[in-house]
Amino acid sequence: MSNEKSVSNQRSSLLQKNILASFFIKGWSAAIVLLLVPATLNCLGEYKNGIWLTISSLLLWIDNMDIGLGNGLRNKVAEYMARGEHERTRSLISSTFAMLTSIIIPILIILILLIAIGDPYQVFNATPSKVDHLGQVLMVTVTLVCTSFIFKLIGNFYMGMQLPAVSNLFIAIGQTLALIGTYIVQWSGSHSLMHIALVNTAAPLLVYLLAFPYTFLYKYPHLRPSFRLINFKEAKNVINMGVQFFIMQISSVILFMTSNLLISNLFTPALVTPYQITYRYFSLMLVAFTVICMPFWNATTDAYERGDMQWIHNATRKLRLMIIGIIACMVMMVILSPWIYSIWIGDIVTIDMRMSIVMATYIFILIYSMRYSYFINGIGKLRLQLIFTTVAAVLFIPLAYLTTQLTHSIIWFMIIMCLVNIPGLIVNRIQFYKLINGKANGIWMK
């Protein structure tokens, strides 16, 4: 009994340290993102900036092409390390790296061919006289992001080790390098989309390339990947869980990441800029809540594997209080938004107060849903999330298109984003309480 209490205390202590460290790192990261907005806007102007934001959102499709291997790996690493199976963990890491490499190479070839034979200007609804060399920009960014795709698995490894603060640190350093590169572009007097694309995609790759030898040659040499340990049966264990994460990731991409492309085509590329500014402002609360929730994911896996349900109940009470504080903060953010925008971006872009209100609502829906889904993800009961995120993704594009045709309003476009996410939130809440109270059966246990 004393040993179980010791393990529970160690888990809570590690969780607290990671949350504290992540708050500092994510605060740093959020500040960098906020500084990037005016810096990039000053370099590119509202029109080209809208194009870059749309390209950035589409690059996230590549980031999600790992068929869920990243999230599957983090769960399995947490599971195996809880059992002390170090050699199996090493084989798992080796196999997952191999699988990711075999996935990304054909994807890169296909994307390069599509860019070469297609018309990027038509896809982005862009005017060639306003945006130079769009095809070349896409080829360079796709190549760099595909390379990062493999090495970013290091971040998932640290999450599985219940050290999400380290993963957050890699991201923050990459963003810092991107900001420094953006300032250099700005000071040089360049307004090149290519230069901005290069600094934003090369910076994270550089960080992961340096993190790889640090992690597996210095910090965890006993878990270093090896060709001889590649075992695709082991990778299959990750895929069985990961494919469910993958479908949810793709559904999330359709729901959230294609909004920039839809706005660019249904309205104008210039309107992507105010939309993204409001998103980045209110997503500060999403970032803050993610800092708190992310460590719970793999701590929950550890607690669930050890049968420590009391720890999960205690953590739930703390998050419930946190949600109340987030509501108060978001109301204040809406009230102060005109003043914040004027300080942050000046008079370059005008933002409708209604856009701020709807965006705040949308972000809160995501936060409240995450409050349950991170625990469910840690336990690995993904079937209902998979169903509801897929249905929401299928409904979103036609509903957004129809609503835009009827109203010609981006506000109603954003309201549809809110509405399609509400059913999933409700189901997440019901499933969570059924699971932790031992009342789940049938579909609720899958």
SULPE-V760065 format. One record per backbone hydrogen bond with DSSP energy under -1.0 kcal/mol. CO is the residue of the C=O (numbers start at 1). NH is the residue of the N-H. If there is no record, write none. Layout:
co=CO nh=NH
co=CO nh=NH
This chain:
co=1 nh=5
co=2 nh=6
co=3 nh=7
co=4 nh=8
co=5 nh=9
co=6 nh=10
co=7 nh=11
co=8 nh=12
co=9 nh=13
co=10 nh=14
co=11 nh=15
co=12 nh=16
co=13 nh=17
co=14 nh=18
co=15 nh=19
co=16 nh=20
co=17 nh=21
co=18 nh=22
co=19 nh=23
co=20 nh=24
co=21 nh=25
co=22 nh=26
co=23 nh=27
co=24 nh=28
co=25 nh=29
co=26 nh=30
co=27 nh=31
co=28 nh=32
co=29 nh=33
co=30 nh=34
co=31 nh=35
co=32 nh=36
co=33 nh=37
co=35 nh=39
co=36 nh=40
co=37 nh=41
co=38 nh=42
co=39 nh=43
co=40 nh=44
co=41 nh=45
co=45 nh=49
co=46 nh=50
co=47 nh=51
co=48 nh=52
co=49 nh=53
co=50 nh=54
co=51 nh=55
co=52 nh=56
co=53 nh=57
co=54 nh=58
co=55 nh=59
co=58 nh=61
co=59 nh=63
co=62 nh=65
co=66 nh=69
co=68 nh=72
co=69 nh=73
co=70 nh=74
co=71 nh=75
co=72 nh=76
co=73 nh=77
co=74 nh=78
co=75 nh=79
co=76 nh=80
co=77 nh=81
co=78 nh=82
co=80 nh=85
co=84 nh=86
co=85 nh=89
co=86 nh=90
co=87 nh=91
co=88 nh=92
co=89 nh=93
co=90 nh=94
co=91 nh=95
co=92 nh=96
co=93 nh=97
co=94 nh=98
co=95 nh=99
co=96 nh=100
co=97 nh=101
co=98 nh=102
co=99 nh=103
co=100 nh=104
co=101 nh=105
co=103 nh=107
co=104 nh=108
co=105 nh=109
co=106 nh=110
co=107 nh=111
co=108 nh=112
co=109 nh=113
co=110 nh=114
co=111 nh=115
co=112 nh=116
co=113 nh=117
co=114 nh=118
co=119 nh=123
co=120 nh=124
co=121 nh=126
co=127 nh=130
co=127 nh=131
co=133 nh=137
co=134 nh=138
co=135 nh=139
co=136 nh=140
co=137 nh=141
co=138 nh=142
co=139 nh=143
co=140 nh=144
co=141 nh=145
co=142 nh=146
co=143 nh=147
co=144 nh=148
co=145 nh=149
co=147 nh=151
co=148 nh=152
co=150 nh=153
co=151 nh=154
co=152 nh=155
co=153 nh=157
co=154 nh=158
co=155 nh=159
co=156 nh=160
co=157 nh=161
co=158 nh=163
co=159 nh=162
co=163 nh=166
co=163 nh=167
co=164 nh=168
co=165 nh=169
co=166 nh=170
co=167 nh=171
co=168 nh=172
co=169 nh=173
co=170 nh=174
co=171 nh=175
co=172 nh=176
co=173 nh=177
co=174 nh=178
co=175 nh=179
co=176 nh=180
co=177 nh=181
co=178 nh=182
co=179 nh=183
co=180 nh=184
co=181 nh=185
co=182 nh=186
co=183 nh=187
co=184 nh=188
co=185 nh=190
co=186 nh=189
co=192 nh=196
co=193 nh=197
co=194 nh=198
co=195 nh=199
co=196 nh=200
co=197 nh=201
co=198 nh=202
co=199 nh=203
co=202 nh=206
co=203 nh=207
co=204 nh=208
co=205 nh=209
co=206 nh=210
co=207 nh=211
co=208 nh=212
co=210 nh=214
co=211 nh=215
co=212 nh=216
co=213 nh=217
co=214 nh=219
co=215 nh=220
co=220 nh=223
co=221 nh=224
co=226 nh=229
co=227 nh=230
co=231 nh=235
co=232 nh=236
co=233 nh=237
co=234 nh=238
co=235 nh=239
co=236 nh=240
co=238 nh=242
co=239 nh=243
co=241 nh=245
co=242 nh=246
co=243 nh=247
co=244 nh=248
co=245 nh=249
co=246 nh=250
co=247 nh=251
co=248 nh=252
co=249 nh=253
co=250 nh=254
co=251 nh=255
co=252 nh=256
co=253 nh=258
co=258 nh=262
co=259 nh=263
co=260 nh=264
co=261 nh=265
co=262 nh=266
co=263 nh=267
co=268 nh=271
co=269 nh=272
co=271 nh=275
co=272 nh=276
co=273 nh=277
co=274 nh=278
co=275 nh=279
co=276 nh=280
co=277 nh=281
co=278 nh=282
co=279 nh=283
co=281 nh=284
co=282 nh=285
co=283 nh=287
co=284 nh=288
co=285 nh=289
co=286 nh=290
co=287 nh=291
co=288 nh=292
co=289 nh=293
co=290 nh=294
co=293 nh=297
co=295 nh=299
co=296 nh=300
co=297 nh=301
co=298 nh=302
co=299 nh=303
co=300 nh=304
co=301 nh=305
co=302 nh=306
co=303 nh=308
co=307 nh=309
co=309 nh=313
co=310 nh=314
co=311 nh=315
co=312 nh=316
co=313 nh=317
co=314 nh=318
co=315 nh=319
co=316 nh=320
co=317 nh=321
co=318 nh=322
co=319 nh=323
co=320 nh=324
co=321 nh=325
co=322 nh=326
co=323 nh=327
co=324 nh=328
co=325 nh=329
co=326 nh=330
co=327 nh=331
co=328 nh=332
co=329 nh=333
co=330 nh=334
co=331 nh=335
co=332 nh=336
co=336 nh=340
co=337 nh=341
co=338 nh=342
co=339 nh=343
co=340 nh=344
co=341 nh=345
co=345 nh=348
co=352 nh=356
co=353 nh=357
co=354 nh=358
co=355 nh=359
co=356 nh=360
co=357 nh=361
co=358 nh=362
co=359 nh=363
co=360 nh=364
co=361 nh=365
co=362 nh=366
co=363 nh=367
co=364 nh=368
co=365 nh=369
co=366 nh=370
co=367 nh=371
co=369 nh=372
co=369 nh=373
co=370 nh=374
co=372 nh=376
co=373 nh=377
co=374 nh=378
co=375 nh=379
co=376 nh=380
co=376 nh=381
co=380 nh=382
co=382 nh=386
co=383 nh=387
co=384 nh=388
co=385 nh=389
co=386 nh=390
co=387 nh=391
co=388 nh=392
co=389 nh=393
co=390 nh=394
co=391 nh=395
co=392 nh=396
co=395 nh=399
co=396 nh=400
co=397 nh=401
co=398 nh=402
co=399 nh=403
co=400 nh=404
co=401 nh=405
co=402 nh=406
co=403 nh=407
co=404 nh=408
co=409 nh=413
co=410 nh=414
co=411 nh=415
co=412 nh=416
co=413 nh=417
co=414 nh=418
co=415 nh=419
co=416 nh=420
co=418 nh=421
co=421 nh=425
co=422 nh=426
co=423 nh=427
co=424 nh=428
co=425 nh=429
co=426 nh=430
co=427 nh=431
co=428 nh=432
co=429 nh=433
co=430 nh=434
co=431 nh=435
co=432 nh=436
co=433 nh=437
co=434 nh=439
co=434 nh=440
co=435 nh=438
co=441 nh=444
co=442 nh=445
co=443 nh=446
